[in-house]
Amino acid sequence: MPLPLTVLPTQAPDPPLGCLECGHCCTYVAVGINAPTRLRYATDLLWYLYHERVSVHLDLDGEWSVIF
């Protein structure tokens, strides 16, 4: 059973100087992670969030990612 988590909207950081496009492709990396359906996965998720400028994303398909 999934653990209830509050999902906050994420905002990409400012693009680097000289970037003329949206900047999203060169300012962050998203890596797929396990859904927090087990205590181990939930503690991993919390560990990610303890780090500065790291967020967790849940997309409309139910896929989880950590973004840094």
N, CA, C and O atoms as a Tripos MOL2 file, in Angstrom:
@<TRIPOS>MOLECULE
protein
  272   271    68     0     0
PROTEIN
NO_CHARGES

@<TRIPOS>ATOM
      1 N           0.8440   -1.1780    0.0000 N.3       1 MET1
      2 CA          0.0000    0.0000    0.0000 C.3       1 MET1
      3 C           0.8930    1.2450    0.0000 C.2       1 MET1
      4 O           1.7640    1.3660    0.8610 O.2       1 MET1
      5 N           0.6970    2.1720   -0.9420 N.am      2 PRO2
      6 CA          1.5370    3.3670   -0.9960 C.3       2 PRO2
      7 C           1.3900    4.2280    0.2550 C.2       2 PRO2
      8 O           0.3040    4.3400    0.8240 O.2       2 PRO2
      9 N           2.4820    4.8230    0.6630 N.am      3 LEU3
     10 CA          2.4680    5.7400    1.7860 C.3       3 LEU3
     11 C           1.9730    7.0980    1.3120 C.2       3 LEU3
     12 O           2.3490    7.5350    0.2240 O.2       3 LEU3
     13 N           1.1310    7.7850    2.1020 N.am      4 PRO4
     14 CA          0.6420    9.0950    1.6770 C.3       4 PRO4
     15 C           1.7690   10.1280    1.7510 C.2       4 PRO4
     16 O           2.4060   10.2900    2.7920 O.2       4 PRO4
     17 N           2.0080   10.8220    0.6410 N.am      5 LEU5
     18 CA          3.0380   11.8510    0.5850 C.3       5 LEU5
     19 C           2.4700   13.0960   -0.0650 C.2       5 LEU5
     20 O           1.6710   13.0110   -0.9980 O.2       5 LEU5
     21 N           2.8790   14.2300    0.4200 N.am      6 THR6
     22 CA          2.4860   15.4830   -0.1940 C.3       6 THR6
     23 C           3.4150   15.7370   -1.3690 C.2       6 THR6
     24 O           4.6360   15.7250   -1.2080 O.2       6 THR6
     25 N           2.8560   15.9650   -2.5380 N.am      7 VAL7
     26 CA          3.6470   16.2150   -3.7330 C.3       7 VAL7
     27 C           3.5710   17.7010   -4.0430 C.2       7 VAL7
     28 O           2.4930   18.2460   -4.2800 O.2       7 VAL7
     29 N           4.7340   18.3490   -4.0380 N.am      8 LEU8
     30 CA          4.8050   19.7790   -4.3030 C.3       8 LEU8
     31 C           5.2350   20.0080   -5.7400 C.2       8 LEU8
     32 O           5.9990   19.2120   -6.2860 O.2       8 LEU8
     33 N           4.7620   21.0790   -6.3640 N.am      9 PRO9
     34 CA          5.2110   21.3700   -7.7240 C.3       9 PRO9
     35 C           6.7030   21.7070   -7.7130 C.2       9 PRO9
     36 O           7.2050   22.3060   -6.7610 O.2       9 PRO9
     37 N           7.4050   21.3160   -8.7810 N.am     10 THR10
     38 CA          8.8280   21.6190   -8.8660 C.3      10 THR10
     39 C           9.0560   22.7370   -9.8580 C.2      10 THR10
     40 O           8.2720   22.9400  -10.7860 O.2      10 THR10
     41 N          10.1360   23.4540   -9.6480 N.am     11 GLN11
     42 CA         10.4980   24.5340  -10.5450 C.3      11 GLN11
     43 C          11.9560   24.3320  -10.9420 C.2      11 GLN11
     44 O          12.8220   24.1590  -10.0830 O.2      11 GLN11
     45 N          12.2180   24.3550  -12.2210 N.am     12 ALA12
     46 CA         13.5900   24.1840  -12.6970 C.3      12 ALA12
     47 C          14.4200   25.3970  -12.2960 C.2      12 ALA12
     48 O          13.9040   26.5140  -12.2730 O.2      12 ALA12
     49 N          15.6940   25.1950  -11.9790 N.am     13 PRO13
     50 CA         16.5560   26.3230  -11.6450 C.3      13 PRO13
     51 C          16.7790   27.2210  -12.8540 C.2      13 PRO13
     52 O          16.4730   26.8390  -13.9840 O.2      13 PRO13
     53 N          17.3090   28.4070  -12.6170 N.am     14 ASP14
     54 CA         17.5910   29.3320  -13.7080 C.3      14 ASP14
     55 C          18.5700   28.6960  -14.6910 C.2      14 ASP14
     56 O          19.5020   28.0070  -14.2760 O.2      14 ASP14
     57 N          18.3670   28.9200  -15.9940 N.am     15 PRO15
     58 CA         19.2970   28.3420  -16.9800 C.3      15 PRO15
     59 C          20.6720   28.9860  -16.8540 C.2      15 PRO15
     60 O          20.7860   30.1220  -16.3930 O.2      15 PRO15
     61 N          21.7140   28.2710  -17.2590 N.am     16 PRO16
     62 CA         23.0570   28.8380  -17.2010 C.3      16 PRO16
     63 C          23.2130   30.0030  -18.1730 C.2      16 PRO16
     64 O          22.4660   30.1070  -19.1460 O.2      16 PRO16
     65 N          24.1750   30.8720  -17.9140 N.am     17 LEU17
     66 CA         24.4280   32.0070  -18.7990 C.3      17 LEU17
     67 C          24.7650   31.4940  -20.2020 C.2      17 LEU17
     68 O          25.4920   30.5110  -20.3490 O.2      17 LEU17
     69 N          24.2480   32.1480  -21.2060 N.am     18 GLY18
     70 CA         24.5170   31.7720  -22.5790 C.3      18 GLY18
     71 C          23.4990   30.8010  -23.1570 C.2      18 GLY18
     72 O          23.5200   30.5390  -24.3600 O.2      18 GLY18
     73 N          22.6130   30.2650  -22.3380 N.am     19 CYS19
     74 CA         21.5940   29.3410  -22.8280 C.3      19 CYS19
     75 C          20.4740   30.1620  -23.4700 C.2      19 CYS19
     76 O          19.8970   31.0430  -22.8330 O.2      19 CYS19
     77 N          20.1750   29.8670  -24.7260 N.am     20 LEU20
     78 CA         19.1540   30.6190  -25.4500 C.3      20 LEU20
     79 C          17.8380   29.8620  -25.5430 C.2      20 LEU20
     80 O          16.8510   30.3930  -26.0510 O.2      20 LEU20
     81 N          17.8170   28.6260  -25.0570 N.am     21 GLU21
     82 CA         16.6020   27.8200  -25.1050 C.3      21 GLU21
     83 C          15.9730   27.8000  -23.7170 C.2      21 GLU21
     84 O          16.2090   28.7030  -22.9150 O.2      21 GLU21
     85 N          15.1780   26.7790  -23.4330 N.am     22 CYS22
     86 CA         14.4730   26.6980  -22.1570 C.3      22 CYS22
     87 C          15.4140   26.4100  -20.9950 C.2      22 CYS22
     88 O          15.1210   26.7850  -19.8600 O.2      22 CYS22
     89 N          16.5560   25.7400  -21.2610 N.am     23 GLY23
     90 CA         17.5070   25.4380  -20.2090 C.3      23 GLY23
     91 C          17.2250   24.1700  -19.4340 C.2      23 GLY23
     92 O          18.0460   23.7600  -18.6140 O.2      23 GLY23
     93 N          16.0900   23.5360  -19.6690 N.am     24 HIS24
     94 CA         15.7240   22.3580  -18.8880 C.3      24 HIS24
     95 C          16.6560   21.1710  -19.1370 C.2      24 HIS24
     96 O          16.9320   20.4020  -18.2160 O.2      24 HIS24
     97 N          17.1390   21.0150  -20.3610 N.am     25 CYS25
     98 CA         17.9570   19.8370  -20.6600 C.3      25 CYS25
     99 C          19.3370   19.9060  -20.0340 C.2      25 CYS25
    100 O          19.9820   18.8710  -19.8680 O.2      25 CYS25
    101 N          19.8010   21.0750  -19.6870 N.am     26 CYS26
    102 CA         21.1600   21.1770  -19.1590 C.3      26 CYS26
    103 C          21.1980   21.6650  -17.7150 C.2      26 CYS26
    104 O          22.2780   21.9570  -17.2030 O.2      26 CYS26
    105 N          20.0660   21.7610  -17.0510 N.am     27 THR27
    106 CA         20.0760   22.2700  -15.6810 C.3      27 THR27
    107 C          19.6360   21.2460  -14.6490 C.2      27 THR27
    108 O          19.7410   21.5140  -13.4520 O.2      27 THR27
    109 N          19.1560   20.1010  -15.0580 N.am     28 TYR28
    110 CA         18.7790   19.0840  -14.0890 C.3      28 TYR28
    111 C          18.8510   17.6950  -14.7040 C.2      28 TYR28
    112 O          18.8670   17.5330  -15.9240 O.2      28 TYR28
    113 N          18.8940   16.7090  -13.8360 N.am     29 VAL29
    114 CA         18.8770   15.3100  -14.2440 C.3      29 VAL29
    115 C          17.7550   14.6360  -13.4770 C.2      29 VAL29
    116 O          17.6200   14.8520  -12.2730 O.2      29 VAL29
    117 N          16.9510   13.8280  -14.1440 N.am     30 ALA30
    118 CA         15.8780   13.0770  -13.4960 C.3      30 ALA30
    119 C          16.1840   11.5910  -13.6340 C.2      30 ALA30
    120 O          16.4760   11.1040  -14.7260 O.2      30 ALA30
    121 N          16.1130   10.8850  -12.5230 N.am     31 VAL31
    122 CA         16.3980    9.4560  -12.4950 C.3      31 VAL31
    123 C          15.1860    8.7360  -11.9160 C.2      31 VAL31
    124 O          14.6770    9.1220  -10.8640 O.2      31 VAL31
    125 N          14.7270    7.6970  -12.5930 N.am     32 GLY32
    126 CA         13.5850    6.9260  -12.1110 C.3      32 GLY32
    127 C          13.9010    6.2260  -10.8000 C.2      32 GLY32
    128 O          15.0000    5.7030  -10.6140 O.2      32 GLY32
    129 N          12.9340    6.2190   -9.8940 N.am     33 ILE33
    130 CA         13.0870    5.5560   -8.5990 C.3      33 ILE33
    131 C          11.8640    4.6760   -8.3410 C.2      33 ILE33
    132 O          10.8440    4.7900   -9.0210 O.2      33 ILE33
    133 N          11.9880    3.8070   -7.3560 N.am     34 ASN34
    134 CA         10.8590    2.9580   -6.9620 C.3      34 ASN34
    135 C           9.7890    3.7920   -6.2700 C.2      34 ASN34
    136 O          10.0990    4.7080   -5.5080 O.2      34 ASN34
    137 N           8.5350    3.4690   -6.5390 N.am     35 ALA35
    138 CA          7.4350    4.1050   -5.8100 C.3      35 ALA35
    139 C           7.5650    3.7380   -4.3320 C.2      35 ALA35
    140 O           7.9410    2.6100   -4.0130 O.2      35 ALA35
    141 N           7.2630    4.6640   -3.4300 N.am     36 PRO36
    142 CA          7.4460    4.3930   -2.0020 C.3      36 PRO36
    143 C           6.3700    3.4610   -1.4300 C.2      36 PRO36
    144 O           5.6040    3.8500   -0.5490 O.2      36 PRO36
    145 N           6.3260    2.2330   -1.9430 N.am     37 THR37
    146 CA          5.3240    1.2660   -1.4950 C.3      37 THR37
    147 C           5.8280    0.4250   -0.3240 C.2      37 THR37
    148 O           5.0520   -0.3060    0.2920 O.2      37 THR37
    149 N           7.1110    0.5230   -0.0170 N.am     38 ARG38
    150 CA          7.7120   -0.1950    1.1060 C.3      38 ARG38
    151 C           8.4480    0.8080    1.9810 C.2      38 ARG38
    152 O           8.8230    1.8860    1.5200 O.2      38 ARG38
    153 N           8.6500    0.4560    3.2270 N.am     39 LEU39
    154 CA          9.3520    1.3440    4.1440 C.3      39 LEU39
    155 C          10.7320    1.6930    3.6060 C.2      39 LEU39
    156 O          11.1580    2.8440    3.7010 O.2      39 LEU39
    157 N          11.4280    0.7280    3.0500 N.am     40 ARG40
    158 CA         12.7720    0.9700    2.5070 C.3      40 ARG40
    159 C          12.7320    2.0350    1.4090 C.2      40 ARG40
    160 O          13.5800    2.9270    1.3890 O.2      40 ARG40
    161 N          11.7640    1.9540    0.5010 N.am     41 TYR41
    162 CA         11.6680    2.9230   -0.5870 C.3      41 TYR41
    163 C          11.2870    4.3070   -0.0600 C.2      41 TYR41
    164 O          11.7610    5.3230   -0.5700 O.2      41 TYR41
    165 N          10.4370    4.3420    0.9540 N.am     42 ALA42
    166 CA         10.0410    5.6240    1.5490 C.3      42 ALA42
    167 C          11.2260    6.2820    2.2500 C.2      42 ALA42
    168 O          11.3930    7.4990    2.1610 O.2      42 ALA42
    169 N          12.0530    5.5000    2.9440 N.am     43 THR43
    170 CA         13.2240    6.0940    3.6090 C.3      43 THR43
    171 C          14.2460    6.5580    2.5730 C.2      43 THR43
    172 O          14.9200    7.5660    2.7840 O.2      43 THR43
    173 N          14.3700    5.8410    1.4630 N.am     44 ASP44
    174 CA         15.2450    6.3120    0.3800 C.3      44 ASP44
    175 C          14.7530    7.6600   -0.1300 C.2      44 ASP44
    176 O          15.5450    8.5830   -0.3230 O.2      44 ASP44
    177 N          13.4550    7.7730   -0.3460 N.am     45 LEU45
    178 CA         12.8610    9.0110   -0.8330 C.3      45 LEU45
    179 C          13.1490   10.1700    0.1290 C.2      45 LEU45
    180 O          13.5110   11.2630   -0.3060 O.2      45 LEU45
    181 N          12.9900    9.9350    1.4150 N.am     46 LEU46
    182 CA         13.2750   10.9760    2.4080 C.3      46 LEU46
    183 C          14.7500   11.3570    2.3920 C.2      46 LEU46
    184 O          15.0910   12.5320    2.5330 O.2      46 LEU46
    185 N          15.6250   10.3700    2.2220 N.am     47 TRP47
    186 CA         17.0570   10.6570    2.1670 C.3      47 TRP47
    187 C          17.3670   11.5750    0.9860 C.2      47 TRP47
    188 O          18.1700   12.5000    1.1180 O.2      47 TRP47
    189 N          16.7370   11.3300   -0.1760 N.am     48 TYR48
    190 CA         16.9410   12.2040   -1.3260 C.3      48 TYR48
    191 C          16.5440   13.6410   -0.9860 C.2      48 TYR48
    192 O          17.2540   14.5910   -1.3190 O.2      48 TYR48
    193 N          15.3990   13.7800   -0.3180 N.am     49 LEU49
    194 CA         14.8600   15.1110   -0.0350 C.3      49 LEU49
    195 C          15.6390   15.8830    1.0160 C.2      49 LEU49
    196 O          15.4700   17.0960    1.1360 O.2      49 LEU49
    197 N          16.4770   15.2150    1.7710 N.am     50 TYR50
    198 CA         17.3270   15.9160    2.7440 C.3      50 TYR50
    199 C          18.4110   16.7440    2.0540 C.2      50 TYR50
    200 O          19.0300   17.5930    2.6950 O.2      50 TYR50
    201 N          18.6480   16.5190    0.7880 N.am     51 HIS51
    202 CA         19.6960   17.2120    0.0630 C.3      51 HIS51
    203 C          19.1650   18.4750   -0.6010 C.2      51 HIS51
    204 O          18.0410   18.5160   -1.1010 O.2      51 HIS51
    205 N          20.0020   19.4950   -0.5920 N.am     52 GLU52
    206 CA         19.6380   20.7760   -1.1650 C.3      52 GLU52
    207 C          19.4790   20.6520   -2.6830 C.2      52 GLU52
    208 O          20.2570   19.9640   -3.3440 O.2      52 GLU52
    209 N          18.4660   21.3240   -3.2200 N.am     53 ARG53
    210 CA         18.1710   21.3710   -4.6590 C.3      53 ARG53
    211 C          17.8560   19.9970   -5.2560 C.2      53 ARG53
    212 O          18.1030   19.7590   -6.4390 O.2      53 ARG53
    213 N          17.3150   19.1040   -4.4450 N.am     54 VAL54
    214 CA         16.8720   17.7900   -4.9080 C.3      54 VAL54
    215 C          15.3720   17.7090   -4.6570 C.2      54 VAL54
    216 O          14.8950   18.1060   -3.5930 O.2      54 VAL54
    217 N          14.6320   17.1990   -5.6280 N.am     55 SER55
    218 CA         13.1880   17.0430   -5.4510 C.3      55 SER55
    219 C          12.7670   15.6880   -6.0060 C.2      55 SER55
    220 O          13.5230   15.0130   -6.7050 O.2      55 SER55
    221 N          11.5560   15.3220   -5.6760 N.am     56 VAL56
    222 CA         10.9790   14.0690   -6.1360 C.3      56 VAL56
    223 C           9.7440   14.4170   -6.9560 C.2      56 VAL56
    224 O           8.9640   15.2930   -6.5830 O.2      56 VAL56
    225 N           9.5770   13.7270   -8.0680 N.am     57 HIS57
    226 CA          8.4800   14.0210   -8.9860 C.3      57 HIS57
    227 C           7.6520   12.7550   -9.2340 C.2      57 HIS57
    228 O           8.2010   11.6730   -9.4420 O.2      57 HIS57
    229 N           6.3510   12.9080   -9.2080 N.am     58 LEU58
    230 CA          5.4130   11.8440   -9.5650 C.3      58 LEU58
    231 C           4.6620   12.3210  -10.8010 C.2      58 LEU58
    232 O           3.9190   13.3000  -10.7340 O.2      58 LEU58
    233 N           4.8520   11.6280  -11.9480 N.am     59 ASP59
    234 CA          4.1870   12.0820  -13.1670 C.3      59 ASP59
    235 C           2.7700   11.5150  -13.2670 C.2      59 ASP59
    236 O           2.3310   10.7470  -12.4110 O.2      59 ASP59
    237 N           2.0790   11.9020  -14.3070 N.am     60 LEU60
    238 CA          0.6760   11.5040  -14.4740 C.3      60 LEU60
    239 C           0.5080   10.0070  -14.7230 C.2      60 LEU60
    240 O          -0.5870    9.4720  -14.5480 O.2      60 LEU60
    241 N           1.5780    9.3280  -15.1280 N.am     61 ASP61
    242 CA          1.5360    7.8810  -15.3430 C.3      61 ASP61
    243 C           1.8700    7.0970  -14.0790 C.2      61 ASP61
    244 O           1.9040    5.8670  -14.1010 O.2      61 ASP61
    245 N           2.1170    7.8040  -12.9760 N.am     62 GLY62
    246 CA          2.4510    7.1460  -11.7190 C.3      62 GLY62
    247 C           3.9170    6.7720  -11.5820 C.2      62 GLY62
    248 O           4.2790    6.0010  -10.6930 O.2      62 GLY62
    249 N           4.7760    7.3150  -12.4590 N.am     63 GLU63
    250 CA          6.2090    7.0560  -12.4110 C.3      63 GLU63
    251 C           6.8950    8.0670  -11.4890 C.2      63 GLU63
    252 O           6.6380    9.2680  -11.5720 O.2      63 GLU63
    253 N           7.7560    7.5760  -10.6220 N.am     64 TRP64
    254 CA          8.4810    8.4100   -9.6650 C.3      64 TRP64
    255 C           9.8840    8.6890  -10.1710 C.2      64 TRP64
    256 O          10.5210    7.8190  -10.7640 O.2      64 TRP64
    257 N          10.3700    9.9170   -9.9330 N.am     65 SER65
    258 CA         11.7340   10.3090  -10.3040 C.3      65 SER65
    259 C          12.3110   11.1880   -9.2160 C.2      65 SER65
    260 O          11.5890   11.9170   -8.5370 O.2      65 SER65
    261 N          13.6220   11.1110   -9.0590 N.am     66 VAL66
    262 CA         14.3410   12.0580   -8.2190 C.3      66 VAL66
    263 C          15.0350   13.0150   -9.1880 C.2      66 VAL66
    264 O          15.6220   12.5880  -10.1820 O.2      66 VAL66
    265 N          14.9610   14.3070   -8.8920 N.am     67 ILE67
    266 CA         15.4850   15.3360   -9.7820 C.3      67 ILE67
    267 C          16.5500   16.1220   -9.0400 C.2      67 ILE67
    268 O          16.3340   16.5900   -7.9220 O.2      67 ILE67
    269 N          17.7050   16.2590   -9.6810 N.am     68 PHE68
    270 CA         18.7820   17.0630   -9.0790 C.3      68 PHE68
    271 C          19.5230   17.8260  -10.1570 C.2      68 PHE68
    272 O          20.4640   18.5610   -9.8580 O.2      68 PHE68
@<TRIPOS>BOND
     1     1     2 1
     2     2     3 1
     3     3     4 2
     4     3     5 am
     5     5     6 1
     6     6     7 1
     7     7     8 2
     8     7     9 am
     9     9    10 1
    10    10    11 1
    11    11    12 2
    12    11    13 am
    13    13    14 1
    14    14    15 1
    15    15    16 2
    16    15    17 am
    17    17    18 1
    18    18    19 1
    19    19    20 2
    20    19    21 am
    21    21    22 1
    22    22    23 1
    23    23    24 2
    24    23    25 am
    25    25    26 1
    26    26    27 1
    27    27    28 2
    28    27    29 am
    29    29    30 1
    30    30    31 1
    31    31    32 2
    32    31    33 am
    33    33    34 1
    34    34    35 1
    35    35    36 2
    36    35    37 am
    37    37    38 1
    38    38    39 1
    39    39    40 2
    40    39    41 am
    41    41    42 1
    42    42    43 1
    43    43    44 2
    44    43    45 am
    45    45    46 1
    46    46    47 1
    47    47    48 2
    48    47    49 am
    49    49    50 1
    50    50    51 1
    51    51    52 2
    52    51    53 am
    53    53    54 1
    54    54    55 1
    55    55    56 2
    56    55    57 am
    57    57    58 1
    58    58    59 1
    59    59    60 2
    60    59    61 am
    61    61    62 1
    62    62    63 1
    63    63    64 2
    64    63    65 am
    65    65    66 1
    66    66    67 1
    67    67    68 2
    68    67    69 am
    69    69    70 1
    70    70    71 1
    71    71    72 2
    72    71    73 am
    73    73    74 1
    74    74    75 1
    75    75    76 2
    76    75    77 am
    77    77    78 1
    78    78    79 1
    79    79    80 2
    80    79    81 am
    81    81    82 1
    82    82    83 1
    83    83    84 2
    84    83    85 am
    85    85    86 1
    86    86    87 1
    87    87    88 2
    88    87    89 am
    89    89    90 1
    90    90    91 1
    91    91    92 2
    92    91    93 am
    93    93    94 1
    94    94    95 1
    95    95    96 2
    96    95    97 am
    97    97    98 1
    98    98    99 1
    99    99   100 2
   100    99   101 am
   101   101   102 1
   102   102   103 1
   103   103   104 2
   104   103   105 am
   105   105   106 1
   106   106   107 1
   107   107   108 2
   108   107   109 am
   109   109   110 1
   110   110   111 1
   111   111   112 2
   112   111   113 am
   113   113   114 1
   114   114   115 1
   115   115   116 2
   116   115   117 am
   117   117   118 1
   118   118   119 1
   119   119   120 2
   120   119   121 am
   121   121   122 1
   122   122   123 1
   123   123   124 2
   124   123   125 am
   125   125   126 1
   126   126   127 1
   127   127   128 2
   128   127   129 am
   129   129   130 1
   130   130   131 1
   131   131   132 2
   132   131   133 am
   133   133   134 1
   134   134   135 1
   135   135   136 2
   136   135   137 am
   137   137   138 1
   138   138   139 1
   139   139   140 2
   140   139   141 am
   141   141   142 1
   142   142   143 1
   143   143   144 2
   144   143   145 am
   145   145   146 1
   146   146   147 1
   147   147   148 2
   148   147   149 am
   149   149   150 1
   150   150   151 1
   151   151   152 2
   152   151   153 am
   153   153   154 1
   154   154   155 1
   155   155   156 2
   156   155   157 am
   157   157   158 1
   158   158   159 1
   159   159   160 2
   160   159   161 am
   161   161   162 1
   162   162   163 1
   163   163   164 2
   164   163   165 am
   165   165   166 1
   166   166   167 1
   167   167   168 2
   168   167   169 am
   169   169   170 1
   170   170   171 1
   171   171   172 2
   172   171   173 am
   173   173   174 1
   174   174   175 1
   175   175   176 2
   176   175   177 am
   177   177   178 1
   178   178   179 1
   179   179   180 2
   180   179   181 am
   181   181   182 1
   182   182   183 1
   183   183   184 2
   184   183   185 am
   185   185   186 1
   186   186   187 1
   187   187   188 2
   188   187   189 am
   189   189   190 1
   190   190   191 1
   191   191   192 2
   192   191   193 am
   193   193   194 1
   194   194   195 1
   195   195   196 2
   196   195   197 am
   197   197   198 1
   198   198   199 1
   199   199   200 2
   200   199   201 am
   201   201   202 1
   202   202   203 1
   203   203   204 2
   204   203   205 am
   205   205   206 1
   206   206   207 1
   207   207   208 2
   208   207   209 am
   209   209   210 1
   210   210   211 1
   211   211   212 2
   212   211   213 am
   213   213   214 1
   214   214   215 1
   215   215   216 2
   216   215   217 am
   217   217   218 1
   218   218   219 1
   219   219   220 2
   220   219   221 am
   221   221   222 1
   222   222   223 1
   223   223   224 2
   224   223   225 am
   225   225   226 1
   226   226   227 1
   227   227   228 2
   228   227   229 am
   229   229   230 1
   230   230   231 1
   231   231   232 2
   232   231   233 am
   233   233   234 1
   234   234   235 1
   235   235   236 2
   236   235   237 am
   237   237   238 1
   238   238   239 1
   239   239   240 2
   240   239   241 am
   241   241   242 1
   242   242   243 1
   243   243   244 2
   244   243   245 am
   245   245   246 1
   246   246   247 1
   247   247   248 2
   248   247   249 am
   249   249   250 1
   250   250   251 1
   251   251   252 2
   252   251   253 am
   253   253   254 1
   254   254   255 1
   255   255   256 2
   256   255   257 am
   257   257   258 1
   258   258   259 1
   259   259   260 2
   260   259   261 am
   261   261   262 1
   262   262   263 1
   263   263   264 2
   264   263   265 am
   265   265   266 1
   266   266   267 1
   267   267   268 2
   268   267   269 am
   269   269   270 1
   270   270   271 1
   271   271   272 2
@<TRIPOS>SUBSTRUCTURE
     1 MET1         2 RESIDUE 1 A MET
     2 PRO2         6 RESIDUE 1 A PRO
     3 LEU3        10 RESIDUE 1 A LEU
     4 PRO4        14 RESIDUE 1 A PRO
     5 LEU5        18 RESIDUE 1 A LEU
     6 THR6        22 RESIDUE 1 A THR
     7 VAL7        26 RESIDUE 1 A VAL
     8 LEU8        30 RESIDUE 1 A LEU
     9 PRO9        34 RESIDUE 1 A PRO
    10 THR10       38 RESIDUE 1 A THR
    11 GLN11       42 RESIDUE 1 A GLN
    12 ALA12       46 RESIDUE 1 A ALA
    13 PRO13       50 RESIDUE 1 A PRO
    14 ASP14       54 RESIDUE 1 A ASP
    15 PRO15       58 RESIDUE 1 A PRO
    16 PRO16       62 RESIDUE 1 A PRO
    17 LEU17       66 RESIDUE 1 A LEU
    18 GLY18       70 RESIDUE 1 A GLY
    19 CYS19       74 RESIDUE 1 A CYS
    20 LEU20       78 RESIDUE 1 A LEU
    21 GLU21       82 RESIDUE 1 A GLU
    22 CYS22       86 RESIDUE 1 A CYS
    23 GLY23       90 RESIDUE 1 A GLY
    24 HIS24       94 RESIDUE 1 A HIS
    25 CYS25       98 RESIDUE 1 A CYS
    26 CYS26      102 RESIDUE 1 A CYS
    27 THR27      106 RESIDUE 1 A THR
    28 TYR28      110 RESIDUE 1 A TYR
    29 VAL29      114 RESIDUE 1 A VAL
    30 ALA30      118 RESIDUE 1 A ALA
    31 VAL31      122 RESIDUE 1 A VAL
    32 GLY32      126 RESIDUE 1 A GLY
    33 ILE33      130 RESIDUE 1 A ILE
    34 ASN34      134 RESIDUE 1 A ASN
    35 ALA35      138 RESIDUE 1 A ALA
    36 PRO36      142 RESIDUE 1 A PRO
    37 THR37      146 RESIDUE 1 A THR
    38 ARG38      150 RESIDUE 1 A ARG
    39 LEU39      154 RESIDUE 1 A LEU
    40 ARG40      158 RESIDUE 1 A ARG
    41 TYR41      162 RESIDUE 1 A TYR
    42 ALA42      166 RESIDUE 1 A ALA
    43 THR43      170 RESIDUE 1 A THR
    44 ASP44      174 RESIDUE 1 A ASP
    45 LEU45      178 RESIDUE 1 A LEU
    46 LEU46      182 RESIDUE 1 A LEU
    47 TRP47      186 RESIDUE 1 A TRP
    48 TYR48      190 RESIDUE 1 A TYR
    49 LEU49      194 RESIDUE 1 A LEU
    50 TYR50      198 RESIDUE 1 A TYR
    51 HIS51      202 RESIDUE 1 A HIS
    52 GLU52      206 RESIDUE 1 A GLU
    53 ARG53      210 RESIDUE 1 A ARG
    54 VAL54      214 RESIDUE 1 A VAL
    55 SER55      218 RESIDUE 1 A SER
    56 VAL56      222 RESIDUE 1 A VAL
    57 HIS57      226 RESIDUE 1 A HIS
    58 LEU58      230 RESIDUE 1 A LEU
    59 ASP59      234 RESIDUE 1 A ASP
    60 LEU60      238 RESIDUE 1 A LEU
    61 ASP61      242 RESIDUE 1 A ASP
    62 GLY62      246 RESIDUE 1 A GLY
    63 GLU63      250 RESIDUE 1 A GLU
    64 TRP64      254 RESIDUE 1 A TRP
    65 SER65      258 RESIDUE 1 A SER
    66 VAL66      262 RESIDUE 1 A VAL
    67 ILE67      266 RESIDUE 1 A ILE
    68 PHE68      270 RESIDUE 1 A PHE
